[in-house]
Amino acid sequence: MTIGLADPAAPPQALSVTGRIGLGCSRIGSFNNPQPLRDSLRLLAGAYDLGVRVFDTANIYGQGDSERAIGSAFTGARRQDLFLVTKAGRQFSARARALGWAKPVIRPLLAMRGRGGLVSGQREAALLEDWRPEALALSLEGSLRRLRTDYVDAFLLHSPPASVAGDPAVGAALDRLRQAGKARHVGISCDTIACLRAALTLPQVTVLQLPLDVLAEAQPLVPQIARRGIRVIAREVIRQRPGLPAPQALAMALADPLVTCALVGTTRLAHLAEICAG
């Protein structure tokens, strides 16, 4: 499956779910999500039934359990219908990885006490960064094993600093993975406008993931992004518009001519169905 460039003339109510709405899977398997695996699998299967085909994950989400759940949910023929996105460049410390092994025991206890968010809130402090080409290649191999696939549709650097996002050596490393057939598209998930500007200096970039606030700053760059045919996946489109109903916030994001696809981050299928129905 491919996700094409958005049609800026299409009114929000005419937008199709397929290819334009993606499921953000960061909370699948995380400490602050008490759902057992079977419920996560129902969420993924239900999202597919609703027409969602874009699934966004990363090597660190749920200590890899997010990717494992997606790999379990989508095997065989359905894989051809999907646009799978994963990310790399960040990894957990040895202590945090050890905590992941104990998660089946710890997570239910934390959920009962309402303290799952405490562990997840400490995640950033436990993260290390490694942008070396060999580390990115190794991370992608691990993601492919967990996702049970031999390629991903998009492989992104996960919130790198601008100095990394614009590094030609990093762009070349991403392109080698693409040429090897491990990723059909490569790109960068940017947290800042500086990161986005740096990413656009790399000719290898064909996918960008941008939060709503960076999208607002990126409007002067629309002609350049469109000219290159870069796909833009929007994130935090609901969280950063807390005053709007979720379906309206999503529709506004999808009406942006810069946006190809927008992610919805939820663990409740009923919530996702409500948003997709608009």
C-alpha positions as CSV (number, residue, x, y, z in Angstrom):
1,M,0.0,0.0,0.0
2,T,1.1,3.6,-0.6
3,I,-0.1,6.8,1.0
4,G,-0.4,9.5,-1.6
5,L,-0.2,13.2,-1.3
6,A,-3.3,15.0,0.1
7,D,-5.6,16.7,-2.3
8,P,-5.8,20.3,-0.9
9,A,-9.2,20.8,-2.6
10,A,-10.9,17.9,-0.8
11,P,-13.3,19.0,1.9
12,P,-12.8,17.3,5.3
13,Q,-16.1,15.4,5.1
14,A,-15.0,13.8,1.8
15,L,-11.7,12.3,3.2
16,S,-11.4,8.5,3.1
17,V,-10.2,6.7,6.2
18,T,-8.0,4.4,4.1
19,G,-4.5,5.8,3.8
20,R,-5.4,9.1,5.5
21,I,-5.9,8.1,9.1
22,G,-3.3,6.2,10.9
23,L,-3.2,4.6,14.3
24,G,-0.4,5.7,16.7
25,C,0.7,2.7,18.6
26,S,3.0,4.2,21.2
27,R,0.9,3.0,24.1
28,I,0.5,-0.6,23.0
29,G,2.4,-2.6,25.6
30,S,3.5,0.4,27.6
31,F,3.4,0.6,31.4
32,N,0.7,3.2,31.4
33,N,-1.7,1.0,29.4
34,P,-3.2,-1.8,31.4
35,Q,-4.6,-3.6,28.3
36,P,-3.6,-7.2,27.9
37,L,-2.2,-8.3,24.6
38,R,-5.5,-9.8,23.5
39,D,-7.2,-6.3,23.8
40,S,-4.4,-4.7,21.8
41,L,-4.8,-7.3,19.1
42,R,-8.6,-6.5,19.0
43,L,-7.8,-2.8,18.7
44,L,-5.4,-3.4,15.8
45,A,-7.9,-5.8,14.0
46,G,-10.8,-3.4,14.7
47,A,-8.8,-0.5,13.3
48,Y,-8.1,-2.5,10.1
49,D,-11.9,-3.2,9.9
50,L,-12.6,0.5,10.1
51,G,-10.3,1.1,7.1
52,V,-7.2,2.2,8.9
53,R,-4.1,1.0,7.0
54,V,-1.3,3.2,8.5
55,F,0.2,2.0,11.7
56,D,2.9,4.0,13.4
57,T,5.3,2.4,16.0
58,A,8.9,2.5,17.1
59,N,11.6,0.2,18.5
60,I,11.1,1.7,22.0
61,Y,7.3,1.7,22.2
62,G,6.4,-0.8,25.0
63,Q,10.0,-2.0,25.0
64,G,9.3,-3.5,21.6
65,D,5.8,-5.0,22.5
66,S,4.1,-2.5,20.3
67,E,5.9,-3.9,17.3
68,R,5.3,-7.4,18.5
69,A,1.6,-6.8,18.7
70,I,1.4,-5.4,15.2
71,G,3.4,-8.4,14.0
72,S,1.0,-10.7,15.6
73,A,-2.1,-8.9,14.3
74,F,-1.1,-8.6,10.7
75,T,0.4,-11.6,9.1
76,G,-0.1,-13.1,5.6
77,A,-2.1,-11.4,2.9
78,R,-3.2,-8.4,5.0
79,R,0.5,-7.2,5.2
80,Q,0.2,-6.1,1.6
81,D,-2.6,-3.6,2.6
82,L,-0.6,-1.9,5.3
83,F,1.7,1.1,5.5
84,L,3.9,0.2,8.5
85,V,6.0,3.0,10.0
86,T,8.7,2.4,12.6
87,K,11.5,4.5,14.1
88,A,15.0,4.2,15.5
89,G,17.8,6.2,17.0
90,R,16.7,6.0,20.6
91,Q,17.1,3.0,22.9
92,F,16.7,2.1,26.5
93,S,19.5,1.8,29.0
94,A,20.4,-1.7,30.3
95,R,18.4,-1.0,33.5
96,A,15.3,0.0,31.6
97,R,15.6,-3.0,29.3
98,A,15.8,-5.2,32.4
99,L,12.6,-3.6,33.7
100,G,11.0,-4.6,30.4
101,W,11.6,-8.3,31.1
102,A,9.6,-8.0,34.3
103,K,6.8,-6.1,32.7
104,P,4.3,-9.0,32.7
105,V,4.5,-9.0,36.5
106,I,5.0,-5.3,37.2
107,R,2.5,-3.8,34.8
108,P,-0.7,-5.3,36.3
109,L,0.4,-4.2,39.8
110,L,1.1,-0.7,38.6
111,A,-2.3,-0.6,36.8
112,M,-4.1,-1.7,40.0
113,R,-2.4,1.2,41.9
114,G,-2.9,3.7,39.0
115,R,0.9,4.2,38.8
116,G,1.6,3.0,35.3
117,G,2.2,6.6,34.1
118,L,4.9,7.0,36.7
119,V,7.1,4.5,34.9
120,S,6.2,5.8,31.4
121,G,6.9,9.4,32.6
122,Q,10.5,8.3,33.4
123,R,11.1,6.9,30.0
124,E,12.8,10.0,28.5
125,A,15.3,10.0,31.3
126,A,16.1,6.3,30.6
127,L,16.6,6.8,26.8
128,L,19.9,6.8,25.1
129,E,20.6,8.1,21.6
130,D,22.6,6.2,18.9
131,W,22.5,7.6,15.4
132,R,25.5,5.6,14.0
133,P,24.7,3.8,10.7
134,E,25.4,0.4,12.2
135,A,23.1,1.1,15.1
136,L,20.3,2.2,12.8
137,A,20.7,-1.0,10.7
138,L,20.7,-3.2,13.8
139,S,17.6,-1.5,15.2
140,L,15.8,-2.0,11.9
141,E,16.6,-5.7,11.9
142,G,15.2,-6.0,15.4
143,S,12.0,-4.1,14.3
144,L,11.6,-6.4,11.3
145,R,11.8,-9.5,13.5
146,R,9.2,-8.1,15.9
147,L,6.9,-6.9,13.1
148,R,7.3,-10.3,11.3
149,T,8.0,-8.7,8.0
150,D,11.0,-8.4,5.7
151,Y,10.4,-4.6,5.1
152,V,8.7,-1.6,6.5
153,D,7.0,1.0,4.4
154,A,8.7,3.9,6.2
155,F,11.8,3.9,8.5
156,L,12.3,7.2,10.4
157,L,14.9,8.7,12.7
158,H,13.1,9.2,16.0
159,S,13.2,12.8,17.0
160,P,16.9,13.5,16.3
161,P,18.6,16.8,16.9
162,A,18.9,19.1,13.9
163,S,22.6,18.2,13.6
164,V,21.8,14.6,13.0
165,A,18.7,15.3,10.8
166,G,20.9,17.2,8.4
167,D,23.9,14.9,8.4
168,P,24.7,13.6,4.9
169,A,26.2,10.4,6.4
170,V,23.0,9.6,8.1
171,G,21.0,10.2,4.9
172,A,23.4,7.8,3.1
173,A,22.9,5.2,5.8
174,L,19.1,5.5,5.5
175,D,19.4,5.2,1.7
176,R,21.5,2.0,2.0
177,L,18.7,0.4,4.0
178,R,16.2,1.5,1.4
179,Q,18.3,0.1,-1.4
180,A,18.6,-3.2,0.5
181,G,14.8,-3.5,0.5
182,K,14.5,-3.1,4.2
183,A,12.4,0.1,4.0
184,R,10.4,1.4,1.0
185,H,10.7,5.0,2.3
186,V,13.1,6.7,4.7
187,G,12.8,9.9,6.6
188,I,12.7,11.7,9.9
189,S,10.2,12.3,12.7
190,C,10.9,15.9,13.7
191,D,10.1,17.7,17.0
192,T,11.2,21.2,15.9
193,I,11.2,23.4,12.9
194,A,15.0,23.4,13.0
195,C,15.0,19.6,12.7
196,L,12.6,19.8,9.8
197,R,14.7,22.4,7.9
198,A,17.7,20.2,8.4
199,A,15.8,17.1,7.2
200,L,14.9,18.9,4.0
201,T,18.6,19.2,3.1
202,L,18.8,15.4,2.7
203,P,17.7,14.2,-0.8
204,Q,17.0,10.7,0.6
205,V,14.0,11.9,2.7
206,T,10.6,10.9,1.3
207,V,8.6,10.8,4.5
208,L,8.3,13.2,7.4
209,Q,6.4,12.9,10.6
210,L,5.5,16.3,12.2
211,P,3.6,17.4,15.3
212,L,0.9,20.0,14.9
213,D,2.9,22.9,16.2
214,V,5.8,22.2,13.7
215,L,3.2,21.9,10.9
216,A,2.0,25.4,11.7
217,E,5.6,26.7,11.4
218,A,6.2,24.7,8.3
219,Q,3.8,26.5,6.0
220,P,6.5,28.5,4.1
221,L,8.1,25.1,3.2
222,V,4.9,23.7,1.6
223,P,6.1,24.3,-2.0
224,Q,9.4,22.6,-1.4
225,I,7.9,19.6,0.3
226,A,5.2,19.2,-2.4
227,R,7.7,19.6,-5.2
228,R,9.7,16.7,-3.8
229,G,6.6,14.6,-3.3
230,I,7.4,14.1,0.4
231,R,4.7,12.4,2.4
232,V,3.9,14.1,5.6
233,I,2.4,12.2,8.6
234,A,0.9,14.5,11.2
235,R,0.9,13.6,14.8
236,E,-0.5,15.1,18.1
237,V,-3.3,16.6,16.0
238,I,-5.9,15.9,18.7
239,R,-3.7,16.5,21.8
240,Q,-2.6,19.9,20.6
241,R,-6.1,21.0,20.0
242,P,-7.7,20.2,23.3
243,G,-10.6,22.6,22.9
244,L,-12.0,20.9,19.8
245,P,-13.9,17.6,19.5
246,A,-11.5,14.9,18.4
247,P,-13.2,14.3,15.0
248,Q,-13.1,18.0,14.2
249,A,-9.4,18.3,15.2
250,L,-8.6,15.4,12.9
251,A,-10.5,16.8,10.0
252,M,-8.7,20.1,10.4
253,A,-5.4,18.4,10.3
254,L,-6.3,16.4,7.2
255,A,-7.5,19.6,5.4
256,D,-4.0,21.0,5.6
257,P,-2.5,20.7,2.1
258,L,0.8,19.7,3.7
259,V,-0.7,16.6,5.4
260,T,-0.8,13.2,3.7
261,C,-2.0,11.2,6.8
262,A,-2.8,12.0,10.4
263,L,-2.3,9.7,13.4
264,V,-4.8,9.0,16.1
265,G,-3.3,7.8,19.3
266,T,-5.9,5.8,21.3
267,T,-6.2,2.4,22.9
268,R,-10.0,2.3,22.7
269,L,-11.6,1.0,19.6
270,A,-14.9,2.8,20.3
271,H,-13.0,6.1,20.5
272,L,-11.2,5.4,17.2
273,A,-14.5,4.4,15.5
274,E,-16.1,7.7,16.7
275,I,-13.2,9.7,15.4
276,C,-13.1,7.9,12.0
277,A,-16.9,8.4,11.6
278,G,-16.3,12.1,12.0
